[in-house]
Amino acid sequence: MADSCFSLNTLLGWLKGFLNQMPSPVSGFDILDAKVKEKGDVFSSLFSFDGANLKDTNGNDITDVNGNPIQLNVLLQVLNFKKAMQPIFKGINSLNPDNVGQESELLTCLLGKDRPDFNFADEQKDEEGNAIENTGTTDGLLGVKLIQGGNIVEANYKKVWNYAGKQWSWEKIANDYLSYGLECKAEGQQYGGIQNQSLDKCGGLISEYLVKVGVIADESEVQVDVMTLVSPLLVRMQAYLVDYYTSAIEKYIKQGKYNKPTEDENEVKFEDLEAEEPDEDAQADAIDNTFGEEGINNAKQISVTLHKITGTSEIKMTAIKANYNPSNVLDDMEELLEQDEFIDTLTEEPQTYTINIDDDGFDIDRCEGCQECDPCESLGEALKAAIRAYRNLYIVHWLSSGNDMMKTHLLAEEMYGQLIQEIDTLGELMVEKCGTIIDPNFPCEYIEVKPFEFQESLDVIKSLIQPYIDAIDFAYCNQDSDIQSVFDEWLRYWKKQLNYFVERQEI
């Protein structure tokens, strides 16, 4: 069955062909490019759109200031696929001769009621060109056709099977079980990002983003077909599930614990199936209102000023700006500064470089007469990061739970108490140095509103504070020495909190 029923390569071939001809999920926009990636528990699809057909409510073309079509990038991420599908994975890992009958609930869900061989190719035809009917087949999650001939097969999305007390269909999985992150960026406009949203909400947020950046006047001018938007991700996740199931079968064929059926056999037999568990600890990178590590790579750019310190092998960074998450910027800079070929080009005189980052690596250009880094911009990002952490720590504080409820309650209280003082200082610094503060209406992503027991809260607190530490680190080199001395105190405090007090309480 492992090698006759399923073809991972064919599924992925389907996806590649579909991306080349799929209809645009965003009205008024044509697809220029579409890519799908998988990393850990995160499945990402990146769309590049051209608004050549975008019109306002009066039928007039909507263009940029130069009269060109609006360019739009949209990143949709599934953040919790393996967690959402955990009952299925656990079922595959616990199959045994007692529950693998022809009417097995799990195998019916995965393979269909009758479980005949399933051909993944498009509609089959006989020698005379007539369609061959595929009779007697009730395809399960692994075999159901999600796309065919460049079109989404809506009926197949809605086929429902019951297993582990839940209903399973790709439509239900997409709408009810999966959690999404969304990032949007129109060319020349600010980006927007949010996480832990429903699929339906993501559709509305794309239109809302276009209104907020002034591309359209009313959300009704752009409609989003969310099932088309998510369809490449569903095919990729189906391919993952096929691969997982097939690998489990092949593993036990090799171990002699699985009796491979003959052409006349319909029943599958297993003994103590123990395929590798999916990684429950794979965490989605926080979108944090930016294009993250799995974000729009062709938009990732860093401008940085570096020089060697005389008589040492140390490199000093005196200015930096970038158009994506400070945590990921620092990771990329660390990787770059480990490359001897680049280090050898640095001199004792400060030089500014423009670095573009994509899937192929770093594209580095020395920049003459570059625009200087704005210290206010990175100072504002530090203020935003502090406010995000502060607001979310209140959620942990209020919803502390379990035997160690007071430990969680008081730890969160101590940290947001420190943060509010730093937020006040950052705000005053911005007014002093920049004449104003950030727009207080900036997007702020919130953690899930639910009870937090102590051990879980430690992980949450680390995920909230580390981006703030990174934002201070990122802003550090752009500031005068008096501000750097303030930052030094803060960095020492927060690193001690995470690396000593938090880490030593983890089990």
Helices and strands as residue ranges (DSSP letters): H 8-21, E 30-39, E 42-50, E 71-78, H 81-84, H 86-93, H 105-111, E 147-148, E 151-152, H 154-157, E 161-163, E 166-168, H 170-172, I 173-177, E 180-186, E 192-197, H 199-212, G 219-221, H 226-254, G 297-299, E 300-308, E 315-322, H 326-336, H 340-343, E 351-358, E 361-367, H 375-398, H 405-434, H 454-476, H 481-496, I 497-502, G 503-505
